[in-house]
Amino acid sequence: MTRRSKMQTSFWTPGQLGAQLILLLSTIYFLLPLVWVTVSATKSNDDLFSTFGLWFSGNFALFSNIHRLFTYDGGIFTRWALNTLLYAGVGAAGATLFATMAGYALAKYRFVGSTAISAAVIGAVLVPVTALALPLFFLASRVHLVNTYWSVLLPSMVSPLGVYLARVYAQASVPDEMLEAARIDGSSELAIFFRISLRIMSPVVVTIFLFQFVAIWNNFFLPLVMLSDDGRYPLTLGLQTWNTTLATSGHVIYNLVVTGSFLSIVPLIAAFLFLQRYWRSGIASGGVVG
């Protein structure tokens, strides 16, 4: 390597420096709320308003806040957490299975109406979720599912974006020759999908699951429309109830709301850290499946 090439690799160009600066500012922008909620969860109700928001106070109240959080109002926070885990876990698993099967079918089978269905899926991706809440409420009321777990679970198992991602990935990564060879060997279509295609599609399966899990976990409007019993609330709706109803009544528990918000994001971080390895392993193993 010449001296000139060494100098070129030792310094960033203005374009690279600008890109790095934008990435740094974006990182700070997205991490700042996380830092605030982490720091605020360690403070008492008085310290939340009397100390600097991005640094700890002298009174470390995290453990007392957590203890009070899980015992307040008969421990209903635990019920909300279990409800959220039910909605997000079951809903994301169902949505991932249905979306993967639908996307795979649209990519690998030719049938009457497949093109129209694919176009409808793309159109459904563009529809805001909030625009569907009231129609879903009227449908649920007709079949007497309002204020039940099913009123939140069933809509959560539909993911047009997941179908689109699965279709695109299946078209690009699942070889038709491999499917034909499996059919010649006598494998059924379901066996081909679950034993061969699903393994190749594992990166997009994990992606769909994470997208849907996070979307359901953070969902607020659909439970707000569907549910009236606070025993079926998810964390988002329950914490909002504490934040508004109790504040208007003069019983302020902002420290519990902030601590509950902090605990509610821990499972999301854990899910991303645990499942990210399947992107790498899925991409690597996809080329050797046979």
Secondary structure in CASP SS format (residue, H / E / C, confidence):
PFRMAT SS
TARGET T0000
AUTHOR 0000-0000-0000
METHOD secondary structure of the structure
MODEL  1
M C 1.00
T C 1.00
R H 1.00
R H 1.00
S H 1.00
K H 1.00
M H 1.00
Q H 1.00
T H 1.00
S H 1.00
F C 1.00
W C 1.00
T C 1.00
P H 1.00
G H 1.00
Q H 1.00
L H 1.00
G H 1.00
A H 1.00
Q H 1.00
L H 1.00
I H 1.00
L H 1.00
L H 1.00
L H 1.00
S H 1.00
T H 1.00
I H 1.00
Y H 1.00
F H 1.00
L H 1.00
L H 1.00
P H 1.00
L H 1.00
V H 1.00
W H 1.00
V H 1.00
T H 1.00
V H 1.00
S H 1.00
A C 1.00
T C 1.00
K C 1.00
S C 1.00
N C 1.00
D C 1.00
D H 1.00
L H 1.00
F H 1.00
S H 1.00
T C 1.00
F C 1.00
G C 1.00
L C 1.00
W C 1.00
F C 1.00
S C 1.00
G C 1.00
N C 1.00
F C 1.00
A C 1.00
L H 1.00
F H 1.00
S H 1.00
N H 1.00
I H 1.00
H H 1.00
R H 1.00
L H 1.00
F H 1.00
T H 1.00
Y H 1.00
D H 1.00
G H 1.00
G H 1.00
I H 1.00
F H 1.00
T H 1.00
R H 1.00
W H 1.00
A H 1.00
L H 1.00
N H 1.00
T H 1.00
L H 1.00
L H 1.00
Y H 1.00
A H 1.00
G H 1.00
V H 1.00
G H 1.00
A H 1.00
A H 1.00
G H 1.00
A H 1.00
T H 1.00
L H 1.00
F H 1.00
A H 1.00
T H 1.00
M H 1.00
A H 1.00
G H 1.00
Y H 1.00
A H 1.00
L H 1.00
A H 1.00
K H 1.00
Y C 1.00
R C 1.00
F C 1.00
V C 1.00
G C 1.00
S H 1.00
T H 1.00
A H 1.00
I H 1.00
S H 1.00
A H 1.00
A H 1.00
V H 1.00
I H 1.00
G H 1.00
A H 1.00
V H 1.00
L C 1.00
V C 1.00
P C 1.00
V H 1.00
T H 1.00
A H 1.00
L H 1.00
A H 1.00
L H 1.00
P H 1.00
L H 1.00
F H 1.00
F H 1.00
L H 1.00
A H 1.00
S H 1.00
R H 1.00
V C 1.00
H C 1.00
L C 1.00
V C 1.00
N C 1.00
T C 1.00
Y C 1.00
W H 1.00
S H 1.00
V H 1.00
L H 1.00
L H 1.00
P H 1.00
S H 1.00
M C 1.00
V C 1.00
S C 1.00
P H 1.00
L H 1.00
G H 1.00
V H 1.00
Y H 1.00
L H 1.00
A H 1.00
R H 1.00
V H 1.00
Y H 1.00
A H 1.00
Q H 1.00
A H 1.00
S H 1.00
V C 1.00
P C 1.00
D H 1.00
E H 1.00
M H 1.00
L H 1.00
E H 1.00
A H 1.00
A H 1.00
R H 1.00
I H 1.00
D C 1.00
G C 1.00
S C 1.00
S C 1.00
E H 1.00
L H 1.00
A H 1.00
I H 1.00
F H 1.00
F H 1.00
R H 1.00
I H 1.00
S H 1.00
L H 1.00
R H 1.00
I H 1.00
M C 1.00
S H 1.00
P H 1.00
V H 1.00
V H 1.00
V H 1.00
T H 1.00
I H 1.00
F H 1.00
L H 1.00
F H 1.00
Q H 1.00
F H 1.00
V H 1.00
A H 1.00
I H 1.00
W H 1.00
N C 1.00
N C 1.00
F C 1.00
F H 1.00
L H 1.00
P H 1.00
L H 1.00
V H 1.00
M H 1.00
L C 1.00
S C 1.00
D C 1.00
D H 1.00
G H 1.00
R H 1.00
Y C 1.00
P C 1.00
L H 1.00
T H 1.00
L H 1.00
G H 1.00
L H 1.00
Q H 1.00
T H 1.00
W H 1.00
N H 1.00
T H 1.00
T H 1.00
L H 1.00
A H 1.00
T H 1.00
S C 1.00
G C 1.00
H C 1.00
V C 1.00
I C 1.00
Y H 1.00
N H 1.00
L H 1.00
V H 1.00
V H 1.00
T H 1.00
G H 1.00
S H 1.00
F H 1.00
L H 1.00
S H 1.00
I H 1.00
V H 1.00
P H 1.00
L H 1.00
I H 1.00
A H 1.00
A H 1.00
F H 1.00
L H 1.00
F H 1.00
L H 1.00
Q H 1.00
R H 1.00
Y H 1.00
W H 1.00
R H 1.00
S H 1.00
G H 1.00
I H 1.00
A H 1.00
S H 1.00
G H 1.00
G C 1.00
V C 1.00
V C 1.00
G C 1.00
END
